[in-house]
Amino acid sequence: MKRFWAALAYLATGLLTAIAAWLAIGVLLLSVVVLPLLPITAPWIRRIVDFDRLRLARFSGVEIPPPLPLDGPWLHRAQRVLADPDSRRDGLWVVLHALFGTLFGSIAIGVFGALVQQPVAATLWWAVPMENSFGLRVDSWAKAALSVPIAIGLALVLTQLPRLAELDAKWARKLLAPPKASLEKRLAEVVATRAAALQAHGAELRRIERNLHDGTQNKLVGVVMMLGIAERTLKQNPDNALQALLRAQDAAGDALEELRNVVRSIHPPVLDDLGLDGAIQALAARCPVPCVLQADHLGRLPAAVEAAAYFAVAEALTNVAKHSGARHAWVSLGINEDQLTVVVHDDGKGGADEKQGTGLEGIRGRVAALDGNAELSSPEGGPTVLTVVLPTGR
């Protein structure tokens, strides 16, 4: 019985999403005629498909991994929509689900409603003569008796609803699930990401160790030496001891500042004080190139996510100031469901080369360690657009 009600709910909600699919077909046709609309409408269509993935997973118990969201600037989304096989599967699902979802959902609701109507028409015809679901006007006990075999037939049909729902779920799962080759590619990406995360972690530890050894430690050694000199001066020539102590004090201040810089490179304190949007606003304000920040209300995110986004924007704005020749720059921050999207965009000369020390490799390492994605678009003549997508873990 539980399976029957689950099938009925699945097919009934499928009818609702089929109606949305018919609307999506109209939007798709309009987008084909007016191509610039496609990058705008494709994310909306994907949300409908993602909802059906969740509906399918609840019914069948088999989770279908959703594709990456179509976020970022218009040009980036246009490239993704035209080249992405997931978008083609979305479009095919919209057409087929509009047909089959409407048919199967109408059968389920229609048969269930007809079965409910039979006893009502059979028992209340003498008070309120009515037609049953098949257009037969019930106005006598003889006609009312026909409701019994009709109800039995409808009940038998209803017993097949779980099979009908499983048939619908089977083709939808086969269409919406990524192909095996895609899953193998994703597994390879996960393995590569894990290796990159370990490599990035090791490189980060070596960087911190090098900064402490070559910077802070040397300055502290200098402080110790200056204090030793001040001690000997105090014993031999007390009048000159003050100058030695002041030099040691200055050296201790330099060592403390060096240590603070190392700590900031691990996790900037400004993130704790202002949050990610406030910290990025501070970066934008300090950028030599006029920079505009567009940010949703992000709230607090996991520390690792905030740090990765902060360092990505800091590196990108540094590149804008040093290499781009841009007159303006823009930074946008937004959260779509459980993903943070960061876009840094400038109107410079473009032609950014990842192999020329632009720091993008470091950004990719930080982002990949969190199972995120970083993409750079920088054609000759500009513009340069860096898009970083990070899971928020919400």
PAZAKOL-451079 format. One record per residue (C-alpha): residue in three letters; z, y, x negated. Coordinates in pm, whole numbers, always signed. Example, Ala and Ser with C-alpha at 12.3 -4.5 7.8 and 13.67 -1.06 7.14 Angstrom:
PAZAKOL-451079
('Ala'; (+780; -450; -1230))
('Ser'; (+714; -106; -1367))
***
This chain:
PAZAKOL-451079
('Met'; (+0; +0; +0))
('Lys'; (+83; +233; -286))
('Arg'; (-262; +171; -431))
('Phe'; (-423; +260; -98))
('Trp'; (-248; +596; -74))
('Ala'; (-331; +672; -437))
('Ala'; (-699; +593; -369))
('Leu'; (-700; +807; -54))
('Ala'; (-544; +1101; -240))
('Tyr'; (-789; +1055; -529))
('Leu'; (-1095; +1054; -303))
('Ala'; (-966; +1341; -89))
('Thr'; (-903; +1566; -391))
('Gly'; (-1240; +1450; -521))
('Leu'; (-1399; +1602; -211))
('Leu'; (-1236; +1935; -298))
('Thr'; (-1358; +1924; -658))
('Ala'; (-1702; +1821; -529))
('Ile'; (-1712; +2140; -326))
('Ala'; (-1622; +2330; -644))
('Ala'; (-1900; +2135; -819))
('Trp'; (-2154; +2257; -563))
('Leu'; (-2044; +2612; -640))
('Ala'; (-2073; +2533; -1012))
('Ile'; (-2430; +2410; -959))
('Gly'; (-2517; +2745; -808))
('Val'; (-2356; +2921; -1103))
('Leu'; (-2545; +2694; -1346))
('Leu'; (-2878; +2771; -1179))
('Leu'; (-2803; +3142; -1196))
('Ser'; (-2703; +3107; -1563))
('Val'; (-3030; +2927; -1643))
('Val'; (-3224; +3214; -1487))
('Val'; (-3006; +3476; -1656))
('Leu'; (-2927; +3309; -1991))
('Pro'; (-2676; +3573; -2115))
('Leu'; (-2445; +3460; -1832))
('Leu'; (-2421; +3103; -1968))
('Pro'; (-2150; +3171; -2232))
('Ile'; (-1947; +3345; -1961))
('Thr'; (-1981; +3079; -1691))
('Ala'; (-1956; +2770; -1916))
('Pro'; (-1577; +2805; -1983))
('Trp'; (-1516; +2838; -1606))
('Ile'; (-1719; +2520; -1538))
('Arg'; (-1530; +2337; -1813))
('Arg'; (-1200; +2420; -1643))
('Ile'; (-1325; +2246; -1327))
('Val'; (-1428; +1942; -1532))
('Asp'; (-1096; +1941; -1721))
('Phe'; (-910; +1939; -1388))
('Asp'; (-1110; +1631; -1287))
('Arg'; (-1023; +1467; -1618))
('Leu'; (-655; +1511; -1530))
('Arg'; (-716; +1381; -1174))
('Leu'; (-896; +1080; -1313))
('Ala'; (-620; +1012; -1569))
('Arg'; (-351; +1021; -1298))
('Phe'; (-539; +768; -1085))
('Ser'; (-664; +529; -1351))
('Gly'; (-385; +568; -1607))
('Val'; (-646; +619; -1881))
('Glu'; (-631; +959; -2046))
('Ile'; (-963; +1121; -2130))
('Pro'; (-932; +1358; -2428))
('Pro'; (-1066; +1702; -2331))
('Pro'; (-1313; +1880; -2560))
('Leu'; (-1224; +2199; -2741))
('Pro'; (-1216; +2506; -2514))
('Leu'; (-1511; +2743; -2520))
('Asp'; (-1324; +3044; -2657))
('Gly'; (-1410; +3325; -2892))
('Pro'; (-1670; +3603; -2894))
('Trp'; (-1980; +3586; -2675))
('Leu'; (-2211; +3487; -2964))
('His'; (-1976; +3208; -3073))
('Arg'; (-1956; +3069; -2718))
('Ala'; (-2336; +3090; -2681))
('Gln'; (-2385; +2880; -2995))
('Arg'; (-2126; +2625; -2878))
('Val'; (-2272; +2591; -2528))
('Leu'; (-2626; +2535; -2648))
('Ala'; (-2537; +2288; -2924))
('Asp'; (-2230; +2114; -2779))
('Pro'; (-2287; +1762; -2630))
('Asp'; (-1963; +1806; -2431))
('Ser'; (-2125; +2096; -2244))
('Arg'; (-2422; +1876; -2155))
('Arg'; (-2186; +1607; -2024))
('Asp'; (-2006; +1873; -1821))
('Gly'; (-2334; +1982; -1661))
('Leu'; (-2436; +1624; -1577))
('Trp'; (-2093; +1553; -1428))
('Val'; (-2117; +1863; -1207))
('Val'; (-2443; +1740; -1053))
('Leu'; (-2337; +1376; -1003))
('His'; (-1987; +1456; -882))
('Ala'; (-2122; +1704; -629))
('Leu'; (-2321; +1414; -476))
('Phe'; (-2086; +1117; -513))
('Gly'; (-1763; +1314; -470))
('Thr'; (-1888; +1457; -141))
('Leu'; (-2007; +1115; -19))
('Phe'; (-1699; +913; -117))
('Gly'; (-1451; +1182; -13))
('Ser'; (-1618; +1225; +326))
('Ile'; (-1609; +848; +384))
('Ala'; (-1239; +826; +297))
('Ile'; (-1128; +1121; +509))
('Gly'; (-1368; +1042; +794))
('Val'; (-1267; +675; +827))
('Phe'; (-896; +755; +797))
('Gly'; (-924; +1031; +1057))
('Ala'; (-1121; +802; +1292))
('Leu'; (-856; +531; +1261))
('Val'; (-580; +776; +1347))
('Gln'; (-775; +899; +1650))
('Gln'; (-825; +554; +1811))
('Pro'; (-470; +498; +1943))
('Val'; (-450; +863; +2054))
('Ala'; (-770; +832; +2260))
('Ala'; (-671; +490; +2397))
('Thr'; (-323; +591; +2519))
('Leu'; (-374; +949; +2635))
('Trp'; (-718; +926; +2801))
('Trp'; (-564; +933; +3152))
('Ala'; (-394; +1267; +3079))
('Val'; (-657; +1427; +2855))
('Pro'; (-997; +1250; +2867))
('Met'; (-1150; +1271; +2520))
('Glu'; (-1422; +1133; +2299))
('Asn'; (-1336; +895; +2019))
('Ser'; (-1477; +925; +1670))
('Phe'; (-1802; +756; +1765))
('Gly'; (-1889; +987; +2054))
('Leu'; (-1770; +746; +2327))
('Arg'; (-1597; +932; +2609))
('Val'; (-1281; +741; +2696))
('Asp'; (-1217; +784; +3069))
('Ser'; (-1110; +432; +3177))
('Trp'; (-890; +148; +3058))
('Ala'; (-1200; -59; +2987))
('Lys'; (-1335; +199; +2747))
('Ala'; (-986; +246; +2603))
('Ala'; (-977; -128; +2523))
('Leu'; (-1281; -77; +2297))
('Ser'; (-1058; +124; +2065))
('Val'; (-887; -200; +1955))
('Pro'; (-1188; -366; +1784))
('Ile'; (-1302; -25; +1657))
('Ala'; (-958; +32; +1500))
('Ile'; (-964; -316; +1344))
('Gly'; (-1307; -248; +1194))
('Leu'; (-1193; +89; +1058))
('Ala'; (-880; -71; +912))
('Leu'; (-1096; -327; +731))
('Val'; (-1309; -48; +591))
('Leu'; (-998; +134; +474))
('Thr'; (-886; -172; +278))
('Gln'; (-1189; -113; +60))
('Leu'; (-1089; +243; -31))
('Pro'; (-919; +135; -359))
('Arg'; (-1242; -35; -466))
('Leu'; (-1442; +271; -371))
('Ala'; (-1204; +492; -569))
('Glu'; (-1222; +258; -869))
('Leu'; (-1602; +266; -853))
('Asp'; (-1597; +645; -854))
('Ala'; (-1341; +651; -1137))
('Lys'; (-1544; +404; -1344))
('Trp'; (-1863; +609; -1358))
('Ala'; (-1672; +936; -1401))
('Arg'; (-1467; +793; -1688))
('Lys'; (-1779; +660; -1858))
('Leu'; (-1950; +998; -1829))
('Leu'; (-1658; +1225; -1920))
('Ala'; (-1513; +1020; -2205))
('Pro'; (-1657; +1111; -2546))
('Pro'; (-1887; +844; -2690))
('Lys'; (-1751; +591; -2937))
('Ala'; (-1928; +761; -3225))
('Ser'; (-1755; +1086; -3130))
('Leu'; (-1416; +912; -3126))
('Glu'; (-1484; +760; -3466))
('Lys'; (-1584; +1102; -3594))
('Arg'; (-1264; +1249; -3449))
('Leu'; (-1058; +976; -3619))
('Ala'; (-1230; +1057; -3947))
('Glu'; (-1149; +1424; -3889))
('Val'; (-783; +1339; -3825))
('Val'; (-767; +1137; -4148))
('Ala'; (-937; +1421; -4338))
('Thr'; (-704; +1675; -4173))
('Arg'; (-400; +1474; -4276))
('Ala'; (-528; +1457; -4634))
('Ala'; (-603; +1831; -4628))
('Ala'; (-256; +1902; -4487))
('Leu'; (-91; +1702; -4765))
('Gln'; (-312; +1873; -5022))
('Ala'; (-236; +2217; -4879))
('His'; (+137; +2137; -4872))
('Gly'; (+122; +2027; -5236))
('Ala'; (-72; +2337; -5335))
('Glu'; (+178; +2557; -5151))
('Leu'; (+470; +2394; -5331))
('Arg'; (+295; +2440; -5666))
('Arg'; (+225; +2805; -5584))
('Ile'; (+590; +2869; -5496))
('Glu'; (+705; +2687; -5809))
('Arg'; (+460; +2886; -6024))
('Asn'; (+570; +3217; -5872))
('Leu'; (+936; +3134; -5923))
('His'; (+879; +3009; -6279))
('Asp'; (+638; +3275; -6402))
('Gly'; (+776; +3568; -6207))
('Thr'; (+1131; +3549; -6081))
('Gln'; (+1265; +3321; -6354))
('Asn'; (+1123; +3538; -6632))
('Lys'; (+1274; +3849; -6478))
('Leu'; (+1614; +3681; -6443))
('Val'; (+1597; +3568; -6806))
('Gly'; (+1525; +3929; -6898))
('Val'; (+1831; +4042; -6698))
('Val'; (+2052; +3792; -6883))
('Met'; (+1919; +3912; -7218))
('Met'; (+1972; +4277; -7127))
('Leu'; (+2328; +4204; -7016))
('Gly'; (+2389; +4030; -7349))
('Ile'; (+2254; +4332; -7535))
('Ala'; (+2472; +4560; -7319))
('Glu'; (+2777; +4347; -7405))
('Arg'; (+2713; +4375; -7778))
('Thr'; (+2639; +4747; -7747))
('Leu'; (+2965; +4798; -7556))
('Lys'; (+3157; +4641; -7845))
('Gln'; (+2971; +4817; -8127))
('Asn'; (+2864; +5150; -7976))
('Pro'; (+3025; +5217; -7633))
('Asp'; (+2843; +5548; -7596))
('Asn'; (+2503; +5371; -7570))
('Ala'; (+2622; +5086; -7346))
('Leu'; (+2550; +5276; -7023))
('Gln'; (+2175; +5293; -7095))
('Ala'; (+2163; +4919; -7162))
('Leu'; (+2346; +4847; -6837))
('Leu'; (+2108; +5069; -6641))
('Arg'; (+1809; +4887; -6786))
('Ala'; (+1966; +4556; -6688))
('Gln'; (+2029; +4690; -6338))
('Asp'; (+1661; +4792; -6303))
('Ala'; (+1549; +4450; -6426))
('Ala'; (+1779; +4281; -6171))
('Gly'; (+1624; +4494; -5896))
('Asp'; (+1275; +4389; -6007))
('Ala'; (+1381; +4022; -6003))
('Leu'; (+1524; +4063; -5653))
('Glu'; (+1200; +4223; -5529))
('Glu'; (+999; +3939; -5686))
('Leu'; (+1217; +3686; -5507))
('Arg'; (+1169; +3867; -5177))
('Asn'; (+791; +3854; -5224))
('Val'; (+807; +3479; -5277))
('Val'; (+1013; +3438; -4960))
('Arg'; (+767; +3654; -4763))
('Ser'; (+480; +3434; -4879))
('Ile'; (+655; +3132; -4727))
('His'; (+737; +3287; -4388))
('Pro'; (+707; +3665; -4340))
('Pro'; (+1033; +3806; -4200))
('Val'; (+829; +4049; -3988))
('Leu'; (+737; +3753; -3763))
('Asp'; (+1103; +3696; -3682))
('Asp'; (+1159; +4067; -3624))
('Leu'; (+849; +4162; -3422))
('Gly'; (+685; +3838; -3310))
('Leu'; (+322; +3751; -3382))
('Asp'; (+162; +4036; -3184))
('Gly'; (+394; +4294; -3342))
('Ala'; (+337; +4155; -3691))
('Ile'; (-42; +4161; -3645))
('Gln'; (-15; +4518; -3513))
('Ala'; (+161; +4610; -3837))
('Leu'; (-119; +4446; -4038))
('Ala'; (-383; +4633; -3838))
('Ala'; (-202; +4963; -3890))
('Arg'; (-193; +4910; -4269))
('Cys'; (-560; +4806; -4292))
('Pro'; (-771; +5070; -4480))
('Val'; (-1054; +5009; -4231))
('Pro'; (-975; +5139; -3878))
('Cys'; (-866; +4832; -3687))
('Val'; (-807; +4781; -3313))
('Leu'; (-582; +4503; -3185))
('Gln'; (-634; +4339; -2845))
('Ala'; (-353; +4098; -2762))
('Asp'; (-217; +3922; -2457))
('His'; (+158; +3896; -2415))
('Leu'; (+203; +3593; -2640))
('Gly'; (+577; +3537; -2627))
('Arg'; (+733; +3335; -2907))
('Leu'; (+532; +3052; -3058))
('Pro'; (+632; +2781; -3307))
('Ala'; (+705; +2931; -3649))
('Ala'; (+429; +2731; -3821))
('Val'; (+170; +2852; -3568))
('Glu'; (+276; +3216; -3602))
('Ala'; (+269; +3192; -3983))
('Ala'; (-78; +3032; -3989))
('Ala'; (-219; +3296; -3752))
('Tyr'; (-51; +3579; -3946))
('Phe'; (-183; +3468; -4285))
('Ala'; (-531; +3410; -4140))
('Val'; (-546; +3767; -4006))
('Ala'; (-394; +3908; -4326))
('Glu'; (-655; +3732; -4543))
('Ala'; (-939; +3829; -4308))
('Leu'; (-841; +4198; -4304))
('Thr'; (-808; +4195; -4683))
('Asn'; (-1166; +4065; -4703))
('Val'; (-1280; +4331; -4457))
('Ala'; (-1129; +4605; -4672))
('Lys'; (-1257; +4467; -5006))
('His'; (-1599; +4318; -4935))
('Ser'; (-1743; +4397; -4592))
('Gly'; (-1830; +4766; -4616))
('Ala'; (-1729; +4786; -4249))
('Arg'; (-1643; +5103; -4063))
('His'; (-1443; +4933; -3790))
('Ala'; (-1262; +4604; -3738))
('Trp'; (-1118; +4433; -3434))
('Val'; (-852; +4164; -3395))
('Ser'; (-797; +3978; -3068))
('Leu'; (-518; +3733; -2984))
('Gly'; (-517; +3523; -2668))
('Ile'; (-363; +3206; -2529))
('Asn'; (-564; +2972; -2309))
('Glu'; (-343; +2695; -2171))
('Asp'; (-199; +2535; -2490))
('Gln'; (-419; +2696; -2755))
('Leu'; (-395; +3024; -2944))
('Thr'; (-728; +3188; -3029))
('Val'; (-742; +3451; -3304))
('Val'; (-1067; +3642; -3363))
('Val'; (-1123; +3892; -3646))
('His'; (-1450; +4085; -3608))
('Asp'; (-1600; +4363; -3820))
('Asp'; (-1923; +4566; -3820))
('Gly'; (-1986; +4527; -4192))
('Lys'; (-2283; +4401; -4391))
('Gly'; (-2206; +4032; -4335))
('Gly'; (-2320; +3761; -4576))
('Ala'; (-1966; +3639; -4645))
('Asp'; (-1973; +3334; -4874))
('Glu'; (-1682; +3094; -4843))
('Lys'; (-1739; +2973; -5200))
('Gln'; (-1694; +3318; -5353))
('Gly'; (-1317; +3331; -5322))
('Thr'; (-1295; +3486; -4974))
('Gly'; (-975; +3291; -4905))
('Leu'; (-1127; +3104; -4611))
('Glu'; (-1055; +2772; -4779))
('Gly'; (-686; +2856; -4774))
('Ile'; (-711; +2960; -4409))
('Arg'; (-884; +2633; -4323))
('Gly'; (-612; +2439; -4503))
('Arg'; (-331; +2608; -4314))
('Val'; (-511; +2575; -3981))
('Ala'; (-618; +2213; -4036))
('Ala'; (-259; +2119; -4118))
('Leu'; (-173; +2213; -3756))
('Asp'; (-479; +2031; -3612))
('Gly'; (-652; +2363; -3554))
('Asn'; (-1001; +2488; -3626))
('Ala'; (-1143; +2786; -3819))
('Glu'; (-1505; +2899; -3795))
('Leu'; (-1683; +3181; -3977))
('Ser'; (-2003; +3350; -3862))
('Ser'; (-2140; +3604; -4109))
('Pro'; (-2520; +3645; -4108))
('Glu'; (-2683; +3891; -4345))
('Gly'; (-2655; +4236; -4194))
('Gly'; (-2342; +4139; -3998))
('Pro'; (-2135; +4116; -3801))
('Thr'; (-1872; +3889; -3956))
('Val'; (-1660; +3697; -3705))
('Leu'; (-1371; +3467; -3799))
('Thr'; (-1242; +3252; -3512))
('Val'; (-922; +3052; -3551))
('Val'; (-799; +2815; -3278))
('Leu'; (-447; +2673; -3307))
('Pro'; (-260; +2439; -3072))
('Thr'; (+65; +2601; -2958))
('Gly'; (+245; +2277; -2874))
('Arg'; (+354; +2413; -2534))
***
